[in-house]
Structure formats: structure tokens, C-alpha cells
């Protein structure tokens, strides 16, 4: 007998299927982490205004259209949100089974960058360009490193065979992470290498692996940095960036120009800023790459300490909620994935803001959600999808 609400009282037939789908959809919506979602959307929208302010007068790069970068930033955000929804729909557990395919595809795309198909932008050969569309495969390598290491480190623990990953499993996980990192080093993309190292450390700490591995990796990292320096693997412009960081007055009109102009822009904003679209440094185009790596200078100048602080607050909310997701999940795999994303977002945001303030070297890393760039925007929204999936699929009793 059918009830007055249109669904079968007996629970059978198509009415039951419809009811089940509606209840499942409602359950997913209720279990989403709304603070992290709304904060991410707010960051992307703030980024849209900052990108527009930074590029509306730059006819050399905006092809004569003041809305060129704004529309593409909004489009990238829309695609990113769609990727997040797709990631939630697939689920982090499903993606766990697809790690070998994702990992192989990521390595393949990065290797293509080293072929004649690769493109050099701003001194870095880490792009694939075709039909006016550019892709930076190294951004997606961050995700595959997190998923791959989590799959290995959590496999026997989640199965109940072990309490912590053993040394052999840790070594396998490190080898998995080392392959894409070596490919990135050949580009060379120093910023991505720095993020990958922090991700690996964050993942190991969350997995419960012996602290000897963490301290050993820190020591190996120092030795590796010295070796990279001595062997001349880094390009001259990358070495000059570190030299300018150590001594900002070394070449104020050359390699130190970006950092000096960034400080001037942020310092001129004061408490409330000069007003959106009214920054003299931004309007005068004194800060290079202001829509990407140095987008925070637009906030500092035009929105002041209050606006820049709001961006940092929203990023803090994202990290805080991600920490809650990592702590509350009942599976080690989910904890490791969340921890890897936390390490990634936290370090990349710190490095980006730090280089505009002169407390970190310039490494060419975008500010998550805020900077212009398709690949980086897609990657961070996939990461948000992974965090939401971990929360949505958490058992109700947890």
C-alpha cells in the first residue's frame, strides 16, 4: 500500500529506490564539511578580484581584454569544483584501488615535459602546451605521491596485520615518492621539490612510522641540498634567488627586484589598504607575476592588513578542518591522505606568503585557491574532494 507521501509503505519497488537515493544524497550533503568548502570558495572568489586587479591594465599579457584572466580564473575555479564533486562521488577508497594507474599516468605526463613536447615558462621547463592550453603535470604529482604513499603505508595496518608500518613498507613508500621527485628535479622545479619533501615528512609522521625515518630523511635532505648545489643541477636563476634571499641588497634591480617591490606593495597598504583597484604598485605594474606567485601583494596593498589577514584566516580554517578530518577518521589510509594534504597546503601557503614578505626564498609556488593557474587550481580542489570523501565515508559511530 502506498502512503500519502508517494513512497511505498512496504519499502519495495521503484519508490524504495527513489527514497534510498534521496536519503543518500541528503546524508552526503549533511556530512560534508561546510566550513572547509565555504572557505575554499571564498578564497577562490577573493582570488578572482585580486587577479582582475593585477591584470586588467596589463595589455601585454591580457591580449587587450581586461577580463581575460578574471574569466579564466573563474572558469578554472568552476572546473576545480566539478573535479571536487567527481572526487567525492568516486570516493577516496575507490581512488585507492586506482593508485597504480594514476601514478603511472602522472609519471608519463611528467616525462613528456622533458621531451620536445614540453614548454618552458618563466625559466622552468615543467609545462605541456597544446591548442592554447597549458598543463603542469607536477601539480598532480603531489596528489599521486600522497595517495601512493598512503596506500602502501596503511595497507597492512588497516587490514589488522600490523599496528605500524614496518621498515620495509616505509622504504617502499619512499621509493614510490622518489621517482616523481627525481623527474621533477630534472626539470628542474625547485618549488615542487620543496613541497614534495614536506608532504613525505607529513605522511610519515601521520603513518606512525619510526621517528628514525623522519630524522634520517631530514639529514638526507640536507646532504641532498648540498649535493644539488655542488653538482650544478639548479639553474643560475634559481641559485640567484637564494643569493638574493640571503642578501636582498645584492641585486635590487635584477634578481632581488621582485622581492623588493613586493615588500613595497604590502607595506604601502597599511591597515585597510588603498582600496581594491587603487593600488599604485599594482596599477603601475611594478610587481612581476602579480596574478600568480605574487598575488598576495595585491591583497596587502589594496586590502591592507585586514584583507591579507582575512585570506590567512580562511586558509587557517581550511587547515583546521582538515586536521579534524585527519583526527576523526577511523582508517589510517584516510588519516595519511588528510595529513599529506595538510602538509602540502600549509607549507605552500607559508612559502608563498613568506617570499612576498622576504622571509622565504622565491620558489615559484602559487597561493592555494587564490593565485591564477589552472593546474594548481584543479589540484587543490581535488585535494578538497579527497578531504570531503574521507569525512563523508566516515562511519557514523566514529
N, C-alpha and C positions, 0 to 999 in steps of 0.2 A: 504494500500500500504506500502510495506516495504522500508525503507530508505537504503542508501548505507552502513550504518554502521552495518547493520544486525539486527537492532531492529525495531519493528513495529512503524511506524509513528503514527498510531491510538492509540497506547498505550494499545492494547488488546492482549490476547493470551500469550503464553509462553515467548515471547520476553519481555513483560512487567514485568513478574515475575522475569526473569533473571536480567533485568535492575534494578528493585527495590532492589534485593539482593546485586548487585554490589554497588549501591548508598548507601545502608545502611551500608555495610562493610566499604566503603570509609569514611562515616560520623563518624563511630566509631573510625577508625584509626586517623582521623584528630582531634577528640575531646579528645583523650587520653592525659593525662598529661605526656609528654615525659620526662621532667626533673626528675620527681619523678621515672619514670620507669628506665631510664638510670642510675640514681644514685643508685637505688636499685640493679641493675645488677652489676654495678661497685663494690659496697660493697661486694656482694657475690663472685665476682671473686678475689678481693683482699683477702677476707677471705680464698679462696681456697689456695692461695700462702702461707698465714700465717699458715694455718692448716697443709699444707705439711711440712713447715719448722719445725713446732713444733713436728711432729710425725714421720718424716722419719727415725730417729735414735732410736726411742723408740720401740725396738723389743718386749718388754714385752706386749705392748698393740696393736701393729700393726700386730701381728701374722706373723712377719718376712717379711712382704710386705711393703716397704716404701711408696707405693702408696695407701695403704689400706684406710686411712682416706681421702686422696685427692679425690679419685674416688667416695667415698660415699658422700662427701660434694658436689661435682658437681652433683651427682645423686639427692641429696636432693634439690639442687637449681633447677634442671630441673623439678622435681615433684612440687616444690613450684610455679614455673612459670605456669605450667599446671593448678594448683589449682587457680591461679590468673585469668587465661583466663576463666576457668569454672565459677568463681565468677562473672566476668564481663558479661558473657553470661547469667547467671541466673538473675543477677541484684539484687541490694540491696533491691529493693521493693518486689521482689519475695521472697527473704530470710526473709523479714519482716513477711510474712504470714506463714513461716515455723519455726518461732522462738520457738513455743511450742515444736515441735519435736526436734529441735537442742538442746534446753535447757534440755529436758528430757534425750536425749542421752548423753549429757555432764555429767549430774549428775550420770547417771547409770555407765558410764565408770570410773568416779572418785570413786564411791562406790566400784567398782570391785577392785580398788587398795588396799582397806582396807581388802579385803578377801585374802585367801591363793594364789589367782592368782596374787596378787601384788608382786612387786620385789623391793628390796632395793639396791640403787646405791648411793655411796658416802654418806652414812648415812641417805639418805632420801627415805622413802617408798612412792614414787609417780610415779612408773612405772608399766606398763603392758608389760610383755615379753612373746613372743610365736614364736617359729620357728626361733630364732636368731634375731627377730625384736622387738625393744623396742618402746613403745609409752608412752608419758607423757600427760595424759588427761588434766591436769591442764593448759597446754598451750592453749588449745582450750576453756577452761572456760573463758579466758579473752575475747574472741570474743563473746561468748554467753551472758556474762554479759553486754557487750556494746550493742548488738542487742536487748536483752530483755529489758533493761532499756530504750533504745531509743524508742522501740515500745510503752511502757506504757506512758512515759513522753510526747511523741509527738502525741498520738492518738487523743485527743480532740482538741489540738491546730491546727494540720494540717487539721482537719475536720471543723475548724472555730468556734467551740463551745466556746473556751476559748482563752485568749491571752497568759496565762502562765499556767504551770501545777499547780493544786491545791494541798493542803496538803495531801489529801487522795491519790492522784495519786503518789506523791513523796514517801509516806510511802509504797505503793505497790511496787514501783520500788526498794526501799531499801530492802524490804523483799525478792524480787527476787534475788538481788545480795548477800544477806546474806547467802542463802542456800549453794551455791557452796563455798563461803568463809569459812563457818563452816566445810565443808567436807575437804577442803584444810588444815585447821587448825588442823584437826585430823591426818594428815599425819606425822608430820607437815612440811609444805613447807613455811618457813617464807618469802622467796623472792617473791613468787607468791602472798602471802597475801599483802605484801607491794605494789606491782604493782596494785592489785585489789582495794586497798583503794584509790590510786591515780586516777585510772580510774573512780571510783564512784564520787570522788570530781570533776574531769574534766567534767563528764557527767552532774552533777547537775549544775555546773556553766554555761555550754552551753545551758541548757534547759530553763534558765530564772527562775528557782525555787527561792524561797525566800532565801536570804543570811543567814537567821536564821538556815536553814538546814545545810548549809556548816559549820558555826561556831559550831553548835551543834554536827556535825559529828567529827570535829576536837577535841572537848572536849571529846566526847565519845571514840575517838581513843586513846587519852592519858590515859583515865581511863582503856580502854581495854588492852593497853600495860602493864600497871601496874598489872592488874589482871592476865594476862597471865604469867607474871614474877613471881608473888607471888604464883600462883597455880601450878607452875612447869610444865606447858604444854609444854614448849620448852625443847628440848633435851639438854644434857650437852654440846655437841659440839657447839650448836647454842649460848648458853649463853657465852661460852668461846670466841666465835668470837667477841661478843660485848665487852667483857672484854679486848681482845687484841686490838680492835679498840680504846678503851679509853686509853690504855697503851700499845703501841707496844713493849716495852721492857719487858713486863710481862713474856712472854714465847717465846723468839726468836727462840728456836729450836723446839717448839711444835706448838701451835695454831697460833702464830704470824709469823711462818716461811713463809707461802705463801706471806703475805703482804710485809715482809722484802725483800724477793727475787724478788718480782715484782718491788719494788722500785729500787733495784739494776739494774735490767734488763733495765728498762725505763731510768734510769739515765745514763747508760753507752752508750746510743745511740747518745747523742749529737744532733747536728742539722740535719745531713743527715744519721745517723745510721752507723752501722758496715758493712752493705751490706746484702742483702737477702741471707739466708742460712749460714751466717757467724757470727751470734751472739754467743758469748761464753756462756752466760747464757742459751740460747735456745739449742744450740748444747750439752752443758753439762747436760741438763735435770734438772736444778736446780729449775725451777718453776713448781709445780704440776698443773695438769688440764690446761695446757697451750693451748690446742686446743679448749677448751670450755670457761670456766669462765674467764681465764686469757689470752685470745688470744691477747688482746691489748698490753700485754708486748712484744710480738713478734714484733709488729709494732714499739713500742717505741725503742726497742733495734736495730733492723735490718734496719728499715726505718727512724729512728730518729724522731725529732720533725716535719720535713717536711711530712713524711709519716703518722705519727699519726694525724697530723693536717689535712691531706687530708681526712682521714676517718671521722673526726669530721665535716669537711666541707660538705662531701657527706650526712652525717646524717642530717646536718643543712638544706641542700636543700630539703631532704625528708620532714622534719618538716615544712619548709617554704611553700612548695607547698601544703602540707596537710592543713595548715592554710588558704591558698587561697581557696581551695576547700570548707572548712567549712564555710568561709565567703560568698562565692558567690552562694551557693545553696539556692534555694527558699523554701525548705521544712525543718521544724525543725528536722524531723527524720534524714535527711542526715547530718545536722549540728551536731547533737548529736553524731552520729556514727563517724564522722570525728574527733570530739573533743575527744572522748574516745580513738581513735587510737593515736592521738597526745599525750595525757597524758601518754598512755602506752609506746610508743616509747621513748618519751623524758625522762621519769623517768628511764626506764630500761637502756638506754644508759648512763645516768648520774651515775646511781648506779654502772654499770659495770666498767666504766672508773674510777669512784671515788674510788672504792675499790682497784684498782691496784695502785692508787696514795696514798692510805692511808687516804683519806678524807671521805670515807664512809665505813661502816662495810661490811665484806664479807657476801654476802647473796645468792650466787649461782645463779646469773642471767646471762644469755648469752648476748653477744653484738648482737643486731639485725642485721641479714644478714651475719655477719662476723663469729660468733662462730660456731663450729661444733655442729650439733644436728638436727635430723630430725623433731621432733615435733615443736621445736621453729622455724625452717626454714619454715615449712608448715604454721604455724600460721601467721607469719609476711607477707608472700606472699598473704595469703587470705585477710589480712588486706589491702594490697596494691590493691587487686582486688576490695574491697569494696570502697576504695577511688576513683578508676578509674570509677567504676559504678556510683558513685554519680556525678562525673564530666560529664560522657558520657550522662547520663539521665537528665542532667540539661536542662530546656527549653532554646531554642536559644535566646529568648528575655531577659534572665536573665544575 
